[in-house]
Amino acid sequence: MGQAFLLLYGTGFRHHIGLNNVKVTINGADAEVLFAGAQGEFVGLDQCNVRLSPSLAGSGEISIALTVDSKTSNTVKARIK
């Protein structure tokens, strides 16, 4: 089975003070953040790329939160098949 990635979009987090200050939690567990910055095509849109753990396969509904420089987003839900 190949790797799976989650792309999160928002605004205002491209100015983080370092990638080590960008954290994504999925069901309360830390996920690997690969990139957080300007999206590149759309002005003002930021993107965060997250590698998903293979253990999430088939887990159904998950909760996702993004924390940048100690400021946490609203939690969002997604469904994993």
Secondary structure, 3 states (H helix, E strand, C coil): CCCEEEEEEECCCCCCCCHHHEEEEECCEEEEEEEEEECCCCCCCEEEEEEECHHHCCCEEEEEEEEECCEECCCEEEEEC
